[in-house]
Amino acid sequence: MTLDLDPKTSQLLVRLANLWRVSKEEAVRRALEQAGVASSKPDLATRLAALSELRLRLNLTPAKAEEWQQAVRNARR
């Protein structure tokens, strides 16, 4: 595969490859993999909706949440 990169991007690729101590091809593969992982994460609205759904299913009130936090704190001591 051949890529035609602008000078700035080419320099960035060389820096990443050197930083990771891999070939430029491997640096491209890793960067694409990381971009794929980052783009597959749910957005903030989706995460907040999941949290709200969990709170509802657990019937989690502020008092219950405080009780749970205190129990966790005590267990860590």
C-alpha angles and dihedrals in degrees: 000000000000125000125196104210130179114245095258093052091043090054090049090052091051091049092050092047090050093045092050092038092231137115120278088250091056091046090054091048092050093046091051091047092051091047089052092051092047093049093049094059114107115256122248094264091054092048092048091048090052090050091050090049091051091049090052094047092049092043085229112186124185089255092052091047091052091048090052092048091051092049090052092048091050092048091054093056 
